[in-house]
Each structure stands twice: as structure tokens, then as C-alpha cells.
């Protein structure tokens, strides 16, 4: 989806990092100045709050009873809409929440807090 929209992107599994611990992934994205997209929002928000500077975090949030591939794709599509032509997500978190199957809300904020 990201490639079709003109973004460079890789999945953790595609680059042989599936199963890595969250802190290992953080070190990788920090070293390569990457924006991380995750549905493990709680853990990564906590870890990103510890970083003085990061290239952005995108959280795709859906209640467990609603998680389906089509919904996650809809959340990611909305995140890509929000990112748009931005070239910099410095210290930005974009949260895309599925409130219901048809209602999606987006919020953006800085983390760590200034």
C-alpha cells in the first residue's frame, strides 16, 4: 500500500527481523532514521517516549474484536492520507483509531512532549 502511494517501506518480516524484541526494532529504526508503523501501540508509545528524537511513529489501533486485514488496511490508508506530502515526522506520533468498523479517528501529537 505504501509503495503504491509513493512511500519507501518495508515490513519487518521482509527484512528478516520478525520476532525481534521491541527494543531491538527501536535501535534499528533509530539507526536508519525510519518511521515505524505498528499495531503494538501501547509498547511502542512507551518506548518512543524515552527517545529524545525519532523519525515518527504511526499507531494503527483497533479493538481486538474488530481486527481484520481489511480494517488494518483502512487504518493504514488513512495514516498515509494524513502523512500526505510531509517529508518530516520528527517526534510525531500519528494514532489512527478504529472506533467501529466504519468510524475511524486520527490524532497527531509530539512525543516526547516538548
Buried (B, 14 or more C-beta within 10 A) or exposed (E): EBEEEEEEBEEBEEEEEEEBEBEEBBEBBBEEEBBBBBBBBEEBBEBBEEBEEBBBBBBBBBEEEEBEEEBBEBBBBBBBEBBEEEEEBEBBBBBBBBEEEEEBEEEBEEBEEE
